[in-house]
């Protein structure tokens, strides 16, 4: 029996992109409720968010793999937060050149060029913690098992072919 292969970087990028996109919609829905008491919870984002979050989190994954044995989780989250600000500023500046930047923080007191704002430091820090502890660590554990592909489906879901499987969590300890 062949050992299941880890997900490719493109597969992980896709999962990270979908995660970021979903979180953006949920955050904007919650923001709309808190600020305007809008019970419709209209969450919005841009298609650009897929590229922005997917790439940002894939780079945070690389940072996690390099830093996990060198510094504590809170320091790593500070580093991830600084990276997130740099990435948000850079992608926002690039998109602004084409009048395509979907965000504008000009109304915030501590904004810089309307592209980033210090008011989001705590949310970005918390998001960094969640991304490392839940999203990246579990995504790195996923394996694609092609054993049995093409056969008739089994009766039990645990016997499904082409199933994603998770290795022992202790293999990803800090």
C-alpha positions in Angstrom: 0.0 0.0 0.0 1.4 3.4 -1.0 1.9 6.1 1.5 -0.6 8.9 1.0 1.0 12.0 -0.5 0.8 15.5 1.2 -1.3 18.1 -0.6 0.5 20.1 -3.3 1.3 23.8 -2.7 -1.5 24.7 -5.1 -4.0 22.5 -3.2 -3.0 24.2 0.0 -3.1 27.6 -1.6 -6.7 26.8 -2.7 -7.8 25.8 0.8 -6.1 28.9 2.3 -7.8 31.2 -0.3 -11.2 29.7 0.4 -10.6 30.1 4.2 -9.6 33.7 3.8 -12.5 34.5 1.5 -15.0 32.9 3.9 -13.5 34.8 6.9 -13.6 38.1 5.1 -17.3 37.6 4.3 -18.0 36.6 8.0 -16.0 39.6 9.3 -17.7 42.1 7.1 -21.1 40.6 8.1 -20.2 40.9 11.8 -18.9 44.4 11.3 -22.1 45.5 9.6 -24.1 44.1 12.5 -21.9 45.7 15.2 -21.7 49.1 13.5 -25.2 49.4 11.9 -27.2 46.8 13.8 -28.0 45.2 10.5 -29.7 41.9 11.2 -29.3 40.8 7.5 -25.6 40.3 8.1 -24.6 41.3 4.6 -21.0 40.0 4.3 -19.1 41.1 1.2 -15.6 40.8 -0.3 -13.9 40.9 -3.7 -12.7 38.1 -5.9 -9.2 39.6 -5.3 -9.5 38.3 -1.8 -8.9 34.7 -3.1 -5.5 35.6 -4.5 -4.6 37.9 -1.5 -5.5 35.5 1.3 -4.3 32.3 -0.5 -0.9 33.7 -1.2 -0.6 35.5 2.2 -1.4 32.3 4.2 0.8 30.1 2.0 3.7 32.5 2.9 2.7 32.4 6.6 2.8 28.6 6.3 6.4 28.8 5.1 7.1 31.2 8.1 5.5 28.7 10.5 7.7 25.8 9.2 10.8 27.9 9.6 10.0 29.5 13.0 8.0 26.9 14.9 11.1 25.6 16.7 12.8 29.0 17.0 10.3 31.3 18.7 7.1 31.1 20.8 3.7 31.2 19.2 2.9 34.8 20.4 6.1 36.1 18.7 5.3 34.2 15.6 1.8 35.8 15.6 3.4 39.3 15.8 5.6 38.4 12.8 2.6 37.1 10.9 0.6 40.2 11.7 3.5 42.4 10.5 3.7 40.3 7.3 -0.1 40.7 6.9 0.1 44.5 7.1 3.0 44.5 4.6 1.1 42.2 2.2 -2.2 44.1 2.6 -0.4 47.4 1.9 1.5 46.0 -1.1 -1.5 44.3 -2.7 -3.7 47.3 -2.0 -1.1 49.7 -3.5 -0.8 47.5 -6.6 -4.6 47.2 -7.0 -5.1 50.9 -6.5 -3.0 51.5 -9.6 -5.8 49.9 -11.6 -8.6 51.4 -9.5 -9.3 47.9 -8.2 -8.5 48.0 -4.5 -11.6 46.7 -2.7 -10.9 48.4 0.7 -10.4 51.9 1.9 -9.5 52.6 5.5 -9.4 56.4 5.1 -12.2 56.8 7.6 -10.1 55.1 10.4 -8.1 57.4 12.6 -4.8 55.5 12.4 -4.8 54.6 8.7 -1.9 54.8 6.3 -2.8 55.9 2.8 -6.2 54.3 3.3 -4.6 50.9 2.7 -3.9 49.7 6.2 -5.0 50.7 9.6 -3.6 50.2 13.1 -7.2 49.6 14.4 -7.1 46.1 12.8 -3.9 45.0 14.6 -5.7 42.9 17.2 -8.0 41.3 14.7 -5.1 40.5 12.4 -3.1 39.1 15.4 -6.0 36.9 16.5 -6.5 35.8 12.9 -2.8 34.9 12.7 -3.1 32.7 15.8 -6.2 30.9 14.3 -4.5 30.5 11.0 -1.4 28.9 12.5 -3.1 26.7 15.1 -6.1 25.5 13.2 -5.8 26.1 9.5 -2.1 25.7 8.6 -1.4 22.9 11.1 -4.4 20.8 9.9 -3.9 21.6 6.2 -0.3 20.3 6.5 -1.7 17.1 8.0 -4.0 16.4 5.1 -3.0 13.6 2.7 -4.6 12.5 -0.5 -4.9 8.8 -0.8 -5.4 7.7 -4.4 -5.5 4.0 -3.4 -8.7 2.4 -4.7 -9.7 5.2 -7.1 -12.0 4.0 -9.8 -13.6 1.2 -7.9 -17.3 1.0 -7.0 -18.1 3.1 -3.9 -17.9 1.1 -0.6 -20.8 1.0 1.8 -19.0 2.7 4.7 -17.7 6.3 4.4 -14.6 5.3 6.2 -13.8 3.0 3.2 -14.3 5.7 0.6 -11.6 5.8 -2.1 -9.6 8.9 -2.8 -10.3 10.0 0.8 -8.3 12.7 2.6 -6.6 11.3 5.6 -5.0 12.9 8.6 -1.7 11.6 10.0 -0.9 11.6 13.7 -1.2 15.2 15.1 1.9 14.7 17.3 4.0 14.8 14.1 3.3 18.6 13.8 4.2 19.5 17.4 5.7 22.9 18.0 
